[in-house]
Amino acid sequence: IERVLFDLPPTQLAQQNCAGDECLADLEVRSTPPNAEVWIDGVKQADVTNPTLNDSNVGAAPLRIPAGRRIIEVRLNQYERAKTTIDLKPGDLKKTPVLKLIPNFGALVLKTSPPGAVVKLNGVLQNARTPLTVPKIEAGPLNVELELADHHVLEDTIFIGRGGTTERTLYLKPAFGAIVLRVEHGVAPLDGVAVNLV
């Protein structure tokens, strides 16, 4: 197991009344989900919380760091950061509690009536037309733009909730209509063109 040494300034090491390896402690940082970056006192470490053999939903990163009070933080894209503080004595062998990263994403199921609309999400053209499912998308307001031939372009904002599925059906307005002409007999003008009526 590779251990990552987290260096402290010499003044802080001197306060520990120890020198070199005597000042170190072993700490296993744990997170769920795994593969999170590990930060100690605001410094990114080289390792991530790799999935464990016992539970693939929990990750662990073994570190050898200077003893003392340490702020441990785990970070993973599209999740809220999680942190804890731990006190380590020289020679300690400790584990953090499993730090739970809260999803900062949700899923989107977008339908249109009629179906088959081209979709842009926050200005980015999607590879599929409606109905469209996006299994993982950042939580918060989402700008949606829909285009379908012979229909007006529709723009709307959908709020994506954390950890759940947001389902929306949007209705596209036709950009065409029907013309009904009633003439007793003869010729009727339609857009300036004479139309013979039978």
C-alpha positions in Angstrom: 0.0 0.0 0.0 1.4 3.3 -1.0 1.5 5.9 1.7 1.5 9.6 1.1 3.5 11.9 3.3 1.8 15.2 4.2 4.5 17.7 5.1 4.0 20.2 7.9 6.2 23.3 8.4 9.1 22.6 10.8 7.6 24.9 13.5 4.5 22.7 13.7 6.7 19.5 13.9 8.7 21.0 16.7 5.5 21.6 18.7 4.9 17.8 18.6 8.1 17.2 20.6 9.1 14.6 18.2 11.2 14.3 15.0 10.8 12.6 11.6 8.9 9.3 11.5 8.1 9.6 15.3 5.7 12.4 14.5 3.6 10.4 12.0 0.3 8.6 12.3 -1.5 6.3 9.9 -5.0 7.3 8.8 -7.4 5.6 6.5 -9.8 8.1 4.9 -13.1 6.5 3.9 -15.9 7.8 1.6 -19.0 6.7 0.0 -19.2 6.7 -3.0 -15.5 5.7 -3.7 -13.0 7.4 -6.0 -13.1 10.7 -4.1 -10.1 13.0 -3.9 -8.6 13.4 -0.4 -7.6 16.8 1.0 -5.9 17.2 4.3 -5.8 20.7 5.8 -6.6 22.1 2.4 -3.8 20.2 0.6 -4.8 17.7 -2.1 -3.3 14.2 -1.6 -2.0 12.0 -4.4 -4.4 9.1 -3.6 -8.2 8.7 -4.0 -10.5 6.6 -1.9 -10.3 3.3 -3.9 -13.2 0.8 -3.7 -12.7 -1.7 -0.8 -12.9 -5.5 -1.1 -15.6 -5.7 1.5 -17.9 -3.0 0.1 -17.6 -1.6 -3.4 -19.8 1.4 -2.3 -17.1 2.5 0.2 -13.7 3.7 -0.8 -10.5 4.0 1.3 -7.2 5.8 1.1 -4.4 4.8 3.5 -2.2 7.8 4.4 0.8 8.4 6.7 0.6 12.0 7.9 2.0 14.1 10.7 0.1 13.8 14.0 -2.1 16.6 15.3 -5.6 17.9 14.6 -6.3 17.5 10.9 -9.2 18.6 8.7 -10.0 15.8 6.3 -12.1 16.5 3.2 -13.2 14.3 0.4 -14.3 15.7 -3.0 -15.9 14.1 -6.0 -17.3 15.7 -9.2 -21.1 16.4 -9.0 -21.2 15.8 -5.3 -21.2 18.1 -2.3 -17.9 18.0 -0.4 -17.8 16.1 2.9 -15.3 16.8 5.8 -14.4 15.8 9.3 -11.8 16.8 11.9 -9.7 14.2 13.5 -7.0 14.3 16.3 -4.0 12.1 15.7 -1.2 11.2 18.1 2.2 10.1 16.9 2.0 6.3 16.1 -1.8 6.3 15.9 -3.6 4.0 13.4 -7.1 5.4 12.8 -9.9 5.4 10.3 -12.2 8.3 9.6 -15.9 7.7 9.7 -17.3 6.9 6.2 -17.7 10.4 4.8 -20.9 10.5 2.8 -20.8 12.6 -0.4 -24.3 14.0 -1.1 -25.2 13.9 -4.8 -25.4 17.4 -6.4 -27.1 15.9 -9.5 -30.4 14.3 -10.6 -31.9 12.6 -13.6 -34.1 14.2 -16.3 -36.8 12.6 -18.3 -38.0 15.1 -20.9 -40.9 14.5 -23.2 -42.6 16.7 -25.8 -46.0 16.8 -27.5 -45.5 16.2 -30.4 -42.3 14.1 -29.9 -39.1 14.3 -31.9 -37.9 17.8 -30.9 -34.2 18.8 -31.1 -33.0 19.6 -27.5 -30.5 22.0 -26.1 -29.7 21.9 -22.4 -28.0 25.0 -21.1 -27.1 25.8 -24.7 -25.6 22.4 -25.4 -27.1 20.4 -28.3 -28.0 16.9 -27.2 -27.4 13.8 -29.3 -31.0 12.5 -29.1 -34.4 14.0 -29.7 -37.4 13.8 -27.4 -38.3 11.7 -25.5 -34.9 12.2 -23.9 -33.5 10.7 -20.7 -30.4 12.2 -19.0 -29.4 9.9 -16.1 -27.0 12.3 -14.5 -27.2 16.1 -14.7 -26.2 18.8 -12.3 -28.9 19.9 -9.8 -30.4 23.4 -10.1 -32.0 25.4 -12.8 -31.6 24.0 -16.3 -32.4 26.0 -19.5 -34.2 23.9 -22.1 -34.6 24.9 -25.7 -36.7 22.8 -28.1 -37.0 23.0 -31.8 -39.3 21.0 -34.1 -40.2 21.6 -37.7 -43.4 23.6 -38.2 -43.5 24.5 -34.5 -42.5 27.6 -32.5 -39.2 27.3 -30.7 -39.9 26.7 -27.0 -37.6 27.9 -24.2 -38.2 26.9 -20.6 -36.4 26.5 -17.3 -36.6 23.2 -15.4 -35.3 22.8 -11.8 -33.4 19.6 -11.4 -33.6 18.2 -7.8 -30.8 16.4 -6.0 -30.8 12.6 -6.0 -34.1 12.2 -7.8 -35.7 12.1 -11.3 -37.4 15.2 -12.7 -40.0 14.4 -15.3 -41.5 17.0 -17.6 -43.7 17.1 -20.7 -43.5 20.3 -22.7 -46.1 21.2 -25.4 -44.9 22.7 -28.6 -47.2 25.2 -30.4 -47.7 24.7 -34.1 -46.4 27.4 -36.4 -49.1 26.7 -39.0 -52.8 26.9 -39.1 -55.8 26.2 -41.3 -57.6 28.7 -43.5 -61.3 28.4 -44.1 -62.6 30.5 -47.1 -66.3 30.9 -47.7 -67.2 32.5 -51.0 -70.6 32.3 -52.7 -69.0 32.0 -56.2 -66.2 33.2 -58.4 -62.6 34.0 -57.5 -61.2 34.6 -54.0 -57.8 36.2 -53.3 -55.4 34.2 -51.1 -52.2 36.1 -50.3 -52.7 38.2 -53.4 -53.1 35.2 -55.7 -56.5 34.6 -57.3 -57.9 31.1 -56.4 -60.7 29.7 -58.5 -63.3 28.2 -56.3 -65.5 25.4 -57.5 
